[in-house]
Amino acid sequence: MPDLSEAPEAIEALYREVVLEHYRNPRSRTPLAQPSAEALVSNPVCGDQVRVEVELRDGRIADVSARARGCSIAVAAGSVMTELVRGLDAEQARALGAQAATISRGQSADPGLDPRLRAFARVASLPSRQRCATLAWEALAEALERA
């Protein structure tokens, strides 16, 4: 992965590497057999929709599915989210979602933040796309609330 100290060029390279790869080959799109909870979140501005299902075991996310319909950013964000939250408890997952929102708005994030989330720093320069990068995280938070 590119060194982020190079700033805009590194972020652009990371964006292409992570976001485009996850858009072309999204992970965890299969519906869960027995989800503990689910949520559907939509962005009325662009029409993107993300359905997230979670299976909780012993207070942790045992499995998760994200099915996004919309732009490459929304699809990729859902795919990345599923990779990052397995094994986390609800509080940890919400904290990671907050970091995703922070990075998408162009604000400083935890220096140890996973590079797959850092890739979404590129959407900070695209205000109309910032919510696309957080829809899956919103749906996850809603599903966790319902569980």
C-alpha positions in Angstrom: 0.0 0.0 0.0 1.2 3.5 -0.7 2.9 5.6 2.0 0.4 8.2 3.1 3.1 10.8 4.0 3.1 11.6 0.2 -0.4 13.2 0.8 -2.6 13.8 -2.3 -0.8 11.4 -4.6 -0.7 8.7 -2.1 -4.3 9.1 -1.1 -5.3 9.0 -4.8 -3.3 5.8 -5.3 -4.8 4.2 -2.2 -8.3 5.2 -3.4 -7.7 3.6 -6.8 -6.3 0.5 -5.2 -8.8 -0.1 -2.4 -12.1 1.5 -3.6 -11.9 0.3 -7.2 -10.9 -3.2 -6.1 -13.7 -3.5 -3.6 -16.2 -2.1 -6.1 -15.2 -4.6 -8.8 -15.0 -7.5 -6.3 -17.2 -6.7 -3.4 -17.0 -9.0 -0.4 -19.7 -10.4 1.9 -22.7 -9.7 -0.3 -24.5 -13.0 0.4 -27.5 -12.6 2.7 -27.0 -14.2 6.1 -29.0 -17.4 6.9 -30.0 -16.2 10.4 -29.1 -12.5 11.0 -29.5 -11.1 14.5 -30.6 -7.8 12.9 -30.6 -5.9 9.7 -31.1 -2.4 8.4 -31.5 -0.6 5.1 -30.2 2.9 4.7 -30.8 5.1 1.6 -29.3 8.3 0.3 -32.2 10.2 -1.3 -29.7 12.6 -2.9 -28.2 10.0 -5.2 -30.4 6.9 -4.8 -27.7 4.7 -3.2 -29.0 2.0 -0.8 -27.1 -0.3 1.5 -28.7 -3.3 3.4 -26.6 -4.6 6.3 -27.2 -7.8 8.1 -25.3 -8.8 11.3 -25.1 -12.0 13.2 -24.0 -11.5 16.8 -22.5 -14.2 19.0 -21.2 -13.6 22.5 -21.6 -9.9 22.1 -19.4 -9.7 19.0 -20.1 -9.5 15.2 -19.7 -13.1 14.1 -20.8 -12.4 10.5 -21.9 -9.5 8.5 -23.3 -8.9 5.0 -23.5 -5.6 3.1 -25.5 -5.4 -0.2 -25.1 -2.0 -1.8 -26.9 -0.7 -4.8 -25.4 2.5 -6.2 -22.1 4.1 -6.9 -18.7 2.6 -6.6 -18.0 4.4 -3.3 -21.1 3.0 -1.6 -20.4 -0.5 -2.8 -16.7 -0.4 -1.9 -17.4 1.2 1.6 -19.9 -1.7 2.4 -17.4 -4.3 1.3 -14.5 -2.7 3.3 -16.8 -2.4 6.3 -17.6 -6.1 6.3 -13.9 -7.0 6.3 -13.1 -4.7 9.2 -15.9 -5.3 11.7 -15.9 -9.1 12.1 -15.0 -10.0 15.6 -15.6 -6.5 17.0 -18.2 -5.7 19.6 -20.8 -3.1 18.9 -18.9 -0.3 20.6 -15.7 -1.0 18.6 -17.7 -1.2 15.4 -19.4 2.1 16.1 -16.0 3.7 16.9 -14.6 2.5 13.6 -17.7 3.9 11.8 -17.0 7.2 13.4 -13.4 7.1 12.1 -14.8 6.3 8.6 -17.0 9.4 8.8 -14.1 11.5 10.1 -11.8 10.4 7.3 -14.5 10.9 4.6 -15.0 14.5 5.7 -11.3 15.2 5.4 -10.6 15.4 9.1 -7.6 13.9 10.8 -8.1 10.3 11.8 -6.2 7.9 14.1 -2.7 7.5 12.6 -3.1 3.7 13.0 -6.3 3.6 11.1 -6.5 0.7 8.6 -5.4 1.8 5.1 -8.6 0.5 3.6 -10.5 3.2 5.6 -7.8 5.8 4.8 -8.6 5.3 1.1 -11.9 7.1 1.6 -10.1 10.3 2.4 -10.3 11.0 -1.3 -14.1 11.6 -1.0 -13.5 14.6 1.2 -12.9 16.6 -2.0 -16.3 15.3 -3.3 -18.9 16.7 -0.8 -21.8 15.1 -2.7 -20.1 11.7 -2.2 -19.2 11.8 1.4 -22.4 10.2 2.6 -21.9 7.4 0.0 -18.8 6.4 2.0 -20.7 6.2 5.3 -24.0 4.6 4.3 -22.9 1.1 5.1 -21.6 2.3 8.5 -25.0 4.0 9.2 -26.8 0.8 8.3 -24.4 -1.2 10.6 -25.0 1.1 13.5 -28.8 0.9 12.9 -28.7 -2.9 12.8 -26.6 -3.1 15.9 -29.1 -0.9 17.7 -31.9 -3.3 16.7 -30.0 -6.4 17.8 
